[in-house]
Structure formats: structure tokens, C-alpha cells
């Protein structure tokens, strides 16, 4: 299907997307001085169009997820590529960024934008919008192809954006990431209005602004691939000490922990703790030029765990915090009744989603499904009131509560019957 795009963008074709190889105004210069930043601020304040933004990081290369480049575009002003390593405070741009912000997967970028002094007043997340109109693929490139019939070159998505100077091809890629957001906003807005889901979108955007990023999980070392096979508390203690030592060193030298010592090496060392320098260095990852410099650090970490009292060692499994919801993978043996309720809740969300052409995870997020299913309904309340109270305590938005309340009442009151009436593959 041919698609007539606006603002000088080429005609698209959703069946055979047209490749966009460069920004319409060419590759903009890098903004890396205070004077150039002020000039960008002066130009941005003259615009009236929405503000399209993106952030480039160096995840997998540097420690953490700090921003190294921020892209800003207004259709009536142009695109600015701002070096946030040279200019860590972009608050001077704020007066020219008071209109709606356009981001794709804003949850990832809003914390970085806050780091540099930028905060939205209004948000439109094109990924969230794509989910709400029923798209199955919602990465930026996929959405552009489906909605605009235009294809983006995604060749530097995983590059080390801390590199300086930034190559021209990288700057071209960065500019293209904000090149199509305004037209996406226009078309997705129309789709949301046509489907009667505009208010749903507003609730979702407000939720993203209020909850830009989930808090880090406790005991992150337990999530390393292979850690689940370790059953000895002593070995788990070695893994924890090595993970914490690696994290501290990586932070100090600003290097991604996985580039310092790979996760698999930590698990291997925990399974058979090295007793001396020679046995540690028999694990190849600890012999790398960088990791080898910290051999004494790794050995001290192992020794702390090996000599620790039993009371200081971690539990074999993550202790369940009173009132928390356990991992759903263990429900079948922990609480078969809760597992049955979870299957019924999932079926309820899926049935609503099928009617609307939406994923069940859009209708009700998996963590909310688990929260609703874990505890039985309060028998002193009517099912309707009990479900309403549970939904109020959950993270579900008002539009979701309206859609799922009735099916959840049926699912949680008679889960066996509901599953028979709503069989799932």
C-alpha cells in the first residue's frame, strides 16, 4: 500500500518499504560547545512543532547507561545532535522544548534526559501507541515500515557512542532516529482517535512519565546465566562476592562489567572456587589484559566467601519478602490454587485482547496479572468489590480496569469453569 507522507518525506510503501538513507537537511554538525548549545536553544524556542528526541548510550562498552548523544528535532527548526559528554547540562534547551515530546520507548530515554536537565511536560510514546493500535512488531524500524512505508538503516544501534570523534555515518544514523517521529506521531494519533483509544494512550503516557524506569532488582547476581544450577550456599557466596568485586572495579574504570570479566567466568569460578592465582588464571577470562590487573581483587573476593561464617552466606533461593508475589515459575508446586487462578486471569486478559486485536500484555501487564492471581479474593466482599480493590492496588491504569473487571470477576470466582469456557492453546 502506498502512503503519502508529509513534510518532504518520500512516498512510502508498506508492502515494500522505501529505504531512507539520509536526513532531509543533510547530516547536522555535532553540537559540542556551549556557544553552539546556546545557538541551538535560540533556534528551538522559535519552533511550534512537537519535539522529537532520542538518546544514544554506550551500554555494553561503558559502565552504566549514561547518555553520550541526545538528538532533538523540530520539523520547523531542524535537527540537533548534542554531545552530552562535552555538555552534560542541557537545561538551557528547556524553554524551546515545552511542546509535546515524541519518543520511541520513552521509558528507556527519560531517565537519561533527566540526567541532562530535561523533563517533559507532555509525552507521546510511539512504541506505546503502536501497541495500542494492535501492532505485533513495535521496534522503531518496524513501526516506521508499517505506518509510513519507510525503512530505516539500523547499522549503529549497538555502537560505542562514547567514541570521539563520532564518525559521519554514526551521526547520519543518529539524525535518522528522530527524522520520522513527527510523521509517526501524526499517523498514530489519527489511528488512536479512529479506534477510540486516544484516552487510553494519554493514561499510558502519563504512567510512563510517572514511572520512567523500574528499580533494579535485588541480588542481581542471581540472574546470571547458569547461576540457577549452583546449589551450594558457599558457591553462591563466591558468586556474590565476585559479582560485587567486578561491579566495583567496572564502575571505577568505567567499563561494562561483561567486558571486564564475562558472566560465564564468574559462574565457573563459583562452581569450583580457585584456591590460588594459578588456578584462577586457568580460567581464560581472568587472563585478559584488563582483568589480570585485578587478580588480587578476585582472589580476595573468593577468600571472603570461602572463609565466611555460614550465617553470612546467601540463601539458596531468593528469600520471599512478606506480602510480595513469588516468581510465577514456582506457583505450580508452591500454591496450586494460585496457579489455577493465574491461568484463569491470563485467559481473561487474552479473551479481552482478542476482541480488541491487542496483546493480552497490553490489556493487563503480566506483573498485574500475577498480583491479581496470587491471593484469593476477600470472601467478606462481593467479587466485584474485591476485584475492584485488587485492581486499585495494582499498577493497572483506569482504561485497563474498565476492560478487565467483569472477566476477572468470573475468572477469579470460578477459575475451573472460566478455563473450560475460555480454553487456551
N, C-alpha and C positions, 0 to 999 in steps of 0.2 A: 504494500500500500504506500502510495506517495504522500508525503507530508510537507506542506508549505510552512517553513519556519520563518520567524520574523528577524528583524534587526540585522539583516545582511548575512544570516546563516544560510547555507545551501539547502535546497530541497532534499528532504530525507526520503528513505525507502526502508520501511520496517522489514520487508522481505529480504532485501539485500542492502544493509546499511552502508551509507556513504562515509568513507574514512576521512576524518578531519586531521590534517597533518600539521597545521599551524594556526596560531591565533589570528583573528581577522586583522588586527592592527600591527601584526608582527610581534616579535619577542620583546617585551618591555625590558628596560635596563634594571639591574638589581638596585634596590634602594638600600644602601648600607652606610649612609652618613646622616647626621642629624639634620643637615640642611635639606637633603633630598626627602627625608621623612616629613619635614615641615611643608615642603612643596606638595607632597602627596596629600597631606592633611588639608591644605588650602584648596586643592582641586576637588577632593572628595566632598567637601562641605557645599560645593556648588551643585551637586547632583541631587536628583529626586527619585531615581530608580532604586529598587532593592539592592542590598549589599550582599554579593556572593563571596563566600570565604572558603578557604581550605588551609590545612596545616600539613607541613612535611616534617617528619621526625627522623631520628637515626636509630630506631629500635632494631635490636639485633646487632648493633655496632657500638653504641654508647650505652652507659648505664642509664636506666630510667627511660622516660618518654618525653624529654624536653623538646620544645619546638625549635627548629632551625630555619624554617622559612614559613612565612604567612603570605597567602595570596588573597588579594582583595580586588573585587571588580564591581564597578557600577556601569551599566550599559551606556549611560550618558556622560561618563567621565573616562573610563578605560580601566586597565588592569595594572596593579602594583604588586611587585614581588619584593617582599621585605625581609631582609636578613636579620632575624631575631637573635642571632648570635652576636652580631655587632650592635644591634639596637634592641635590648631586652625590654624596654618600656615603650609601648605603642599607644599609651593613653592619649597622646596628642591627636590621634585619629578619631577619638570618640565623637566629637561634635559632627563629624561627617558620616557617622555610621548609626544614626538614630532610626532609620527606616528598618523594615523587616530584614532580618539576616537570613540568608539562604545557605544551608549547609547540607551535605550528604553524610548521614551518620553523625549527627551533631554530638552525640554522647561521647564520641572519641575526641572531638576537637575543642569543645567548650572549656574543659579544664586547661588546655594549652593556651587558649585565647585569654582566659582569666589570668594566667601566669604573666602575660604581657600587658595586662591592664585593660582588656577589652571585655565588655559584658553586654549581652543582648537585651534589648527591651521587648522585642518581638521576634519569634523564630518561625521559620518554615523549613522542616527537615524533609528533603526529597526522598530519602530512604523510607522514612515513616509513611509518607504519602503514598509511595509505591506499594508498600504493604497493605495500606488501607483501601487501595483501589483493586487489590486482588492479584498483584503480580507475584509470580513464583520466584523470579530472579531479581534481586534488588540491589546488587552492586551498581556503582555509578555507571560503568560502561554498559552493563546490561539494561539499565533503565533508559539510558540515552538511546540505545538501539531500538527499544520497544516503543518509546514515546516520541522520539524525534526522528528516528530512522537514520541516526548519525552514529558513527563508530569512533571511539577514542583510542589513540595509541597508548597502551598501558605498559611501557617498557622500562620505566624507572620507579615503579611503585615500591620496590624493596631496596632502593639505593641508600647509600650512606649520605644523608643530607647534611652531615656535619662537615663534609669535604669542602675546602675552599682552595681556589675559586671554583664556583659551580659551573660545570660545562654548559655551553649554549643549548645542547639537546635536553639537558635537565630543566633548564629554565623554560624551554618550549613546552615540555611536559607539564610543568607546574602551572603555567599560564592556561593550558587547556583544561586543567581540572576545575577552573571557575568559568570557563568560556561558555558553557551550555546551561549553567544553573538557572539563569533568569528565564530562559525559554522553557526549561523543565518546570519551573515554578508556575508559569502561566498555564501550561497544559495540564499539569497535575491538579492545579486549583480548579480548573473547569471540570475535570473528571470527578473530583470530590464533591463539587456542588451538584453535578448531574446525578450522582449516586445518593445524594442526601447525607453525605458523610463529612461535610465540612466541619460541623461542630465536634465530631469525633476527633478530627485532626487537631483542632485547636486544643482540646483536652490533652492529647498526646504531646503536642509541642510544649505546653505549659509543664507537663510532667518531666519532659527531658530537661528543661531549663532548671527545674527544681531538684532534679536528681541526675546531674551530668555524668557521674561515674560511680559505680559500686565500690564500696570499701574493699580493700584487699582481704582475701580470705586468711584466717589464722592458720598457722602451721603450714605455710605454702610448700615447705619441703616435702610434705607427704604426697603432694600431687605430682612429683617427678615420675616419669615413666619407669616402671619397674619397682618403685618403692612399695607397692602393694604386696609384692612377693616376699618382702622382708618381715619375718615374724618375731625375731629376737629383739627384745627391748634394748639390749646392748648395741646391736647393729643399728637399730633405729636411732639410738643416741649418737652413734658415729655419723650417720647421715645428717642428722640435725646440726651437729657441730661443724661438719664440713660445709653444709649449705650456708650456715651463718658466717663462717670464715670467708667463703667465696664471695658472699654478698658484700661483706665489709671491704674486702680488697677491691672488688669491682667498683664499688662506689668511690673509693679513694682514688683509683686510677682512671675513672670514667670510662669503663669498658663494659660491654654487655657480659653478664656473668657466664653465659654459654660460650662466649669466645675466650674466656679465661680458662675454664675447665668445663668440658661438656657434662651434661647431666648423667649420661651413662657411666662416666668415670666415677662420679660421686657414689652412685648406686653400687658399682663394682667394689669400690673401696669399703663401703659399708658392709657388704656381704662377707668379705674376707679382709678385715682391717689390717693394713700393712703394719708391721712391727718396727720397721726401721726405714731409713732413707732408701736403701737399695730396693726393698720390696715395694715402697711407694712409687719409685721411679720405674718399676717394671710395668706400671700402667702408663701407656704411651701418652695419654692426655696430660699427665703431670710432668712430662718431659718437655713440653713446648717451651720456647724461649721465654715467654712471659710467666707461665705457671711455675716453671722451675725456680724462678727468683723467690718464690714464696714457699719453698719446700718446708722450711721450719714452721711456717704458719700452719700448713696442712698437718704436719706431724703433731704439733701442739693440740690442734683441734681433735685429732684422733685420740690422743692420750687423755684429753679431758673426759671423753666418753668412756674410754676403756677403764679408767680409774674412778669413775663416778660411783657414788652410792646408788643402790637400787632405787631409792626414793627420788633421785634426781633424773632418772631415765624417763623418757616419754612412754605413754601408754601404747599398747599395741594398736589400738584404734583411737580415732579422734573422740575424746570424751563428749558425750551428748550434753549440751547445755540445757538445763531445765527450761521447758517451755519452747524449745527450738524444734524444728522439723528435721528428722533424720534424712539421710540420703535415701532416695526412693528405691535404690537398688536393693536395699536390705528389708524393705517392708514385708515382702512375702513371708519371711520367717520371723521378723520382729513382731508384726501385728497383721495377721491375715485379713482381719476385718477392715483395717485401714487400707490395705492393698486393694481389697474389693471396692471400697469407696473411691479410691483413686482411679481405678479402671472406669467406674461409672462417671466420675467427674470428667475424665478425658473424653469419654463417649459423648457426654453432654456438650462439651466445648466443640467437639468435632461436628456434631449434628447442627449446631448453630452456624458454624463456619461453612458447612456445605451449602446451607440455604443462602448464604450471602456471598459465596465464592471467595471465602477468606480462609487462611490457615487457622487451625484451632489455637495456635500460639499467639495469633493476633487477637482473636476473640478473648482469650484469657491466658496470660503468660504462665508458663509451666510452674514457676515458683508459687504463683497464686493458686494454681490447681492443687499443688501439694499441700499448701496451707489449709485449703478448704477441706481436703480429704482426711488429713491426719487425725483429727479429733472428731468423735461423733457429735452430732447436733445436741444441743442442750434440750433434754426431754421436758423441761419445765416451760419451754417456749413453743409456740407454733412453728412448724417447719419454715414458713415464710419469714417469720421474725428472726429465727435462728440463722437462716441463710443470709438475711439482710445484715445481721450483726456481724457475721463472719466476713462478708464481703466488705463491710465498712472497715474492719480491722485489717483487711488485706491491702495490697497495693493496686487493686483494680480501680480503673477510672469509672466515673459515673456512666458513660455510654456502655461500657462493658457490663456493669452491674445490671443495667436495664435489660440487656440482651440475654444474660445467662441466669437471672434469678429463678424464673419458672422452671427451666430444665434442671437446674441444680437442686431445687426442692424435690423434684421427682427422683433424681439420681441419688441423692443422699438419704431420702426417706426409704426407698425400696431399691437398693442397688442391684440386687439379683434380677428383679423384674425389669428394671431400666435396661440392663445389659441384654436381656432377652429381647426387649422391644427395639433396641438400637445395637444390633450386633456389629462388631468391628472386625476387619481382617486381621 
